[in-house]
Amino acid sequence: MAAQLVVALLAFISLSVSSEPDCKELVKPLVLDSHSPIYGKWVLHVGSWDKHDLKTDLQSVHSSWVELSPTTDSGVISLYWADRLNEDKCLQDAANVSISGITSHTTFIINGHTSYHDGKYYETCSDCLLSEDTTLLPDGKSKGRYLFLFTRTGALEPPELETFKKQAECLGFLPEYHFVSTDLCPDYRESVSPGVRKTEEDQAENEPAEN
């Protein structure tokens, strides 16, 4: 009887393992070319990290969105990003992403500080964008990695979240996650154009001062 139980247990374990998708299937790199489905606006839903030192930086982000668009140079993607920090401060700017095959390199200048990042994208759920970001130190060494899951709306179904967690595990990330809000920064590019704004300023200067 004991032998039969052992055989049955081994068969169950084998069946359970075989039913789980392996990491090779879960983390297929996405080739970055003109046909890649990465263009458009994306809203961050959840992020993870591989070193505890990175946790505080990510948790300072209340919400985030990015917009990716092709350029006339096939080796460059245009990136516009906007982060709302916990103190309700919005930061946003544009950057160029240099791409080569399945890897990317981006230089950000934020509040006068230059930050270098290497990235990869992976196949993921429909209307989702899975991005791995490696932050580089000035000497070129890695400070650590983030894994970001964006969606078109910021919403995500529970099964898709479970797949993300499995992908994060396969890629060596910690089983810790930061979920962000959909309270997004407005797009400053949609503000009043400089020409119109200058006209309004001129009109204000020409108005008589109140006593």
TORKOL-4160 file (C-alpha; in steps of 0.2 Angstrom, whole numbers, padded with zeros to 4 digits, m for minus):
211
<pt num="1" X="0000" Y="0000" Z="0000"/>
<pt num="2" X="0014" Y="0012" Z="0005"/>
<pt num="3" X="0022" Y="0009" Z="m0012"/>
<pt num="4" X="0006" Y="0012" Z="m0021"/>
<pt num="5" X="0004" Y="0029" Z="m0012"/>
<pt num="6" X="0022" Y="0034" Z="m0017"/>
<pt num="7" X="0019" Y="0030" Z="m0035"/>
<pt num="8" X="0003" Y="0040" Z="m0035"/>
<pt num="9" X="0011" Y="0055" Z="m0026"/>
<pt num="10" X="0025" Y="0055" Z="m0039"/>
<pt num="11" X="0013" Y="0054" Z="m0053"/>
<pt num="12" X="0003" Y="0069" Z="m0046"/>
<pt num="13" X="0019" Y="0079" Z="m0044"/>
<pt num="14" X="0024" Y="0075" Z="m0061"/>
<pt num="15" X="0007" Y="0080" Z="m0068"/>
<pt num="16" X="0007" Y="0096" Z="m0058"/>
<pt num="17" X="0024" Y="0101" Z="m0065"/>
<pt num="18" X="0020" Y="0097" Z="m0083"/>
<pt num="19" X="0004" Y="0108" Z="m0082"/>
<pt num="20" X="0014" Y="0123" Z="m0077"/>
<pt num="21" X="0021" Y="0133" Z="m0091"/>
<pt num="22" X="0040" Y="0133" Z="m0091"/>
<pt num="23" X="0050" Y="0149" Z="m0090"/>
<pt num="24" X="0056" Y="0148" Z="m0108"/>
<pt num="25" X="0037" Y="0149" Z="m0113"/>
<pt num="26" X="0034" Y="0163" Z="m0101"/>
<pt num="27" X="0048" Y="0175" Z="m0105"/>
<pt num="28" X="0050" Y="0176" Z="m0123"/>
<pt num="29" X="0059" Y="0192" Z="m0128"/>
<pt num="30" X="0050" Y="0204" Z="m0140"/>
<pt num="31" X="0060" Y="0210" Z="m0155"/>
<pt num="32" X="0060" Y="0229" Z="m0156"/>
<pt num="33" X="0056" Y="0234" Z="m0174"/>
<pt num="34" X="0043" Y="0243" Z="m0184"/>
<pt num="35" X="0030" Y="0229" Z="m0182"/>
<pt num="36" X="0032" Y="0228" Z="m0163"/>
<pt num="37" X="0015" Y="0231" Z="m0154"/>
<pt num="38" X="0023" Y="0243" Z="m0142"/>
<pt num="39" X="0018" Y="0260" Z="m0149"/>
<pt num="40" X="0005" Y="0271" Z="m0141"/>
<pt num="41" X="0001" Y="0276" Z="m0123"/>
<pt num="42" X="0003" Y="0264" Z="m0109"/>
<pt num="43" X="m0002" Y="0266" Z="m0090"/>
<pt num="44" X="0009" Y="0257" Z="m0077"/>
<pt num="45" X="m0001" Y="0244" Z="m0066"/>
<pt num="46" X="0012" Y="0235" Z="m0056"/>
<pt num="47" X="0031" Y="0235" Z="m0054"/>
<pt num="48" X="0044" Y="0224" Z="m0045"/>
<pt num="49" X="0063" Y="0224" Z="m0042"/>
<pt num="50" X="0077" Y="0213" Z="m0039"/>
<pt num="51" X="0086" Y="0222" Z="m0026"/>
<pt num="52" X="0079" Y="0229" Z="m0009"/>
<pt num="53" X="0088" Y="0246" Z="m0012"/>
<pt num="54" X="0077" Y="0249" Z="m0027"/>
<pt num="55" X="0061" Y="0247" Z="m0017"/>
<pt num="56" X="0060" Y="0265" Z="m0010"/>
<pt num="57" X="0063" Y="0273" Z="m0027"/>
<pt num="58" X="0048" Y="0263" Z="m0035"/>
<pt num="59" X="0037" Y="0266" Z="m0020"/>
<pt num="60" X="0039" Y="0285" Z="m0022"/>
<pt num="61" X="0029" Y="0284" Z="m0038"/>
<pt num="62" X="0010" Y="0286" Z="m0036"/>
<pt num="63" X="0006" Y="0284" Z="m0055"/>
<pt num="64" X="0015" Y="0283" Z="m0071"/>
<pt num="65" X="0012" Y="0283" Z="m0090"/>
<pt num="66" X="0023" Y="0282" Z="m0105"/>
<pt num="67" X="0020" Y="0285" Z="m0124"/>
<pt num="68" X="0030" Y="0276" Z="m0137"/>
<pt num="69" X="0031" Y="0281" Z="m0155"/>
<pt num="70" X="0042" Y="0277" Z="m0170"/>
<pt num="71" X="0054" Y="0289" Z="m0178"/>
<pt num="72" X="0061" Y="0291" Z="m0195"/>
<pt num="73" X="0076" Y="0282" Z="m0188"/>
<pt num="74" X="0072" Y="0263" Z="m0187"/>
<pt num="75" X="0085" Y="0262" Z="m0173"/>
<pt num="76" X="0076" Y="0275" Z="m0162"/>
<pt num="77" X="0060" Y="0275" Z="m0153"/>
<pt num="78" X="0053" Y="0291" Z="m0146"/>
<pt num="79" X="0048" Y="0290" Z="m0127"/>
<pt num="80" X="0037" Y="0302" Z="m0118"/>
<pt num="81" X="0035" Y="0299" Z="m0099"/>
<pt num="82" X="0025" Y="0306" Z="m0085"/>
<pt num="83" X="0027" Y="0301" Z="m0066"/>
<pt num="84" X="0016" Y="0307" Z="m0052"/>
<pt num="85" X="0026" Y="0306" Z="m0036"/>
<pt num="86" X="0018" Y="0303" Z="m0019"/>
<pt num="87" X="0020" Y="0321" Z="m0014"/>
<pt num="88" X="0008" Y="0325" Z="m0029"/>
<pt num="89" X="0022" Y="0332" Z="m0040"/>
<pt num="90" X="0022" Y="0328" Z="m0058"/>
<pt num="91" X="0037" Y="0325" Z="m0068"/>
<pt num="92" X="0037" Y="0322" Z="m0087"/>
<pt num="93" X="0049" Y="0324" Z="m0101"/>
<pt num="94" X="0054" Y="0316" Z="m0118"/>
<pt num="95" X="0069" Y="0304" Z="m0122"/>
<pt num="96" X="0075" Y="0294" Z="m0137"/>
<pt num="97" X="0077" Y="0276" Z="m0135"/>
<pt num="98" X="0091" Y="0267" Z="m0145"/>
<pt num="99" X="0086" Y="0250" Z="m0150"/>
<pt num="100" X="0096" Y="0235" Z="m0156"/>
<pt num="101" X="0087" Y="0218" Z="m0158"/>
<pt num="102" X="0079" Y="0214" Z="m0141"/>
<pt num="103" X="0088" Y="0227" Z="m0131"/>
<pt num="104" X="0086" Y="0246" Z="m0129"/>
<pt num="105" X="0096" Y="0260" Z="m0121"/>
<pt num="106" X="0089" Y="0276" Z="m0114"/>
<pt num="107" X="0096" Y="0292" Z="m0106"/>
<pt num="108" X="0085" Y="0302" Z="m0095"/>
<pt num="109" X="0089" Y="0319" Z="m0088"/>
<pt num="110" X="0078" Y="0322" Z="m0073"/>
<pt num="111" X="0079" Y="0338" Z="m0063"/>
<pt num="112" X="0097" Y="0340" Z="m0069"/>
<pt num="113" X="0102" Y="0323" Z="m0065"/>
<pt num="114" X="0107" Y="0310" Z="m0079"/>
<pt num="115" X="0101" Y="0292" Z="m0078"/>
<pt num="116" X="0106" Y="0278" Z="m0089"/>
<pt num="117" X="0095" Y="0263" Z="m0092"/>
<pt num="118" X="0096" Y="0247" Z="m0102"/>
<pt num="119" X="0079" Y="0238" Z="m0106"/>
<pt num="120" X="0071" Y="0223" Z="m0114"/>
<pt num="121" X="0053" Y="0220" Z="m0118"/>
<pt num="122" X="0044" Y="0203" Z="m0117"/>
<pt num="123" X="0029" Y="0195" Z="m0124"/>
<pt num="124" X="0014" Y="0197" Z="m0113"/>
<pt num="125" X="m0005" Y="0198" Z="m0112"/>
<pt num="126" X="m0015" Y="0207" Z="m0125"/>
<pt num="127" X="m0015" Y="0226" Z="m0123"/>
<pt num="128" X="m0001" Y="0224" Z="m0111"/>
<pt num="129" X="0017" Y="0230" Z="m0111"/>
<pt num="130" X="0030" Y="0220" Z="m0101"/>
<pt num="131" X="0047" Y="0230" Z="m0099"/>
<pt num="132" X="0063" Y="0226" Z="m0089"/>
<pt num="133" X="0073" Y="0241" Z="m0084"/>
<pt num="134" X="0091" Y="0240" Z="m0079"/>
<pt num="135" X="0097" Y="0256" Z="m0070"/>
<pt num="136" X="0116" Y="0259" Z="m0073"/>
<pt num="137" X="0128" Y="0267" Z="m0062"/>
<pt num="138" X="0140" Y="0280" Z="m0069"/>
<pt num="139" X="0154" Y="0267" Z="m0071"/>
<pt num="140" X="0142" Y="0256" Z="m0082"/>
<pt num="141" X="0138" Y="0243" Z="m0068"/>
<pt num="142" X="0120" Y="0238" Z="m0064"/>
<pt num="143" X="0112" Y="0246" Z="m0049"/>
<pt num="144" X="0098" Y="0234" Z="m0051"/>
<pt num="145" X="0083" Y="0229" Z="m0062"/>
<pt num="146" X="0064" Y="0234" Z="m0062"/>
<pt num="147" X="0050" Y="0224" Z="m0070"/>
<pt num="148" X="0036" Y="0235" Z="m0076"/>
<pt num="149" X="0019" Y="0229" Z="m0082"/>
<pt num="150" X="0009" Y="0242" Z="m0092"/>
<pt num="151" X="m0008" Y="0241" Z="m0099"/>
<pt num="152" X="m0018" Y="0252" Z="m0111"/>
<pt num="153" X="m0030" Y="0257" Z="m0097"/>
<pt num="154" X="m0021" Y="0254" Z="m0081"/>
<pt num="155" X="m0033" Y="0239" Z="m0077"/>
<pt num="156" X="m0028" Y="0221" Z="m0076"/>
<pt num="157" X="m0037" Y="0205" Z="m0075"/>
<pt num="158" X="m0032" Y="0193" Z="m0060"/>
<pt num="159" X="m0026" Y="0179" Z="m0071"/>
<pt num="160" X="m0015" Y="0191" Z="m0081"/>
<pt num="161" X="m0008" Y="0197" Z="m0064"/>
<pt num="162" X="m0003" Y="0179" Z="m0059"/>
<pt num="163" X="0006" Y="0177" Z="m0076"/>
<pt num="164" X="0016" Y="0193" Z="m0072"/>
<pt num="165" X="0021" Y="0186" Z="m0055"/>
<pt num="166" X="0027" Y="0170" Z="m0063"/>
<pt num="167" X="0036" Y="0180" Z="m0076"/>
<pt num="168" X="0044" Y="0190" Z="m0063"/>
<pt num="169" X="0050" Y="0174" Z="m0054"/>
<pt num="170" X="0057" Y="0167" Z="m0070"/>
<pt num="171" X="0067" Y="0183" Z="m0072"/>
<pt num="172" X="0074" Y="0183" Z="m0055"/>
<pt num="173" X="0064" Y="0197" Z="m0047"/>
<pt num="174" X="0059" Y="0197" Z="m0029"/>
<pt num="175" X="0041" Y="0192" Z="m0024"/>
<pt num="176" X="0037" Y="0210" Z="m0019"/>
<pt num="177" X="0026" Y="0221" Z="m0030"/>
<pt num="178" X="0021" Y="0240" Z="m0030"/>
<pt num="179" X="0004" Y="0243" Z="m0037"/>
<pt num="180" X="0001" Y="0261" Z="m0043"/>
<pt num="181" X="m0014" Y="0272" Z="m0046"/>
<pt num="182" X="m0023" Y="0278" Z="m0062"/>
<pt num="183" X="m0023" Y="0296" Z="m0055"/>
<pt num="184" X="m0012" Y="0301" Z="m0069"/>
<pt num="185" X="m0002" Y="0317" Z="m0073"/>
<pt num="186" X="m0010" Y="0327" Z="m0087"/>
<pt num="187" X="m0001" Y="0328" Z="m0103"/>
<pt num="188" X="0008" Y="0345" Z="m0103"/>
<pt num="189" X="0010" Y="0344" Z="m0122"/>
<pt num="190" X="m0009" Y="0347" Z="m0123"/>
<pt num="191" X="m0007" Y="0364" Z="m0114"/>
<pt num="192" X="m0010" Y="0380" Z="m0122"/>
<pt num="193" X="0003" Y="0383" Z="m0136"/>
<pt num="194" X="0018" Y="0395" Z="m0133"/>
<pt num="195" X="0011" Y="0407" Z="m0146"/>
<pt num="196" X="m0006" Y="0408" Z="m0138"/>
<pt num="197" X="0002" Y="0409" Z="m0121"/>
<pt num="198" X="0013" Y="0424" Z="m0127"/>
<pt num="199" X="m0002" Y="0433" Z="m0134"/>
<pt num="200" X="m0011" Y="0431" Z="m0117"/>
<pt num="201" X="0005" Y="0438" Z="m0108"/>
<pt num="202" X="0006" Y="0453" Z="m0120"/>
<pt num="203" X="m0012" Y="0457" Z="m0117"/>
<pt num="204" X="m0010" Y="0456" Z="m0098"/>
<pt num="205" X="0005" Y="0468" Z="m0099"/>
<pt num="206" X="m0005" Y="0481" Z="m0109"/>
<pt num="207" X="m0019" Y="0481" Z="m0097"/>
<pt num="208" X="m0020" Y="0496" Z="m0086"/>
<pt num="209" X="m0014" Y="0492" Z="m0068"/>
<pt num="210" X="m0027" Y="0493" Z="m0055"/>
<pt num="211" X="m0025" Y="0506" Z="m0041"/>
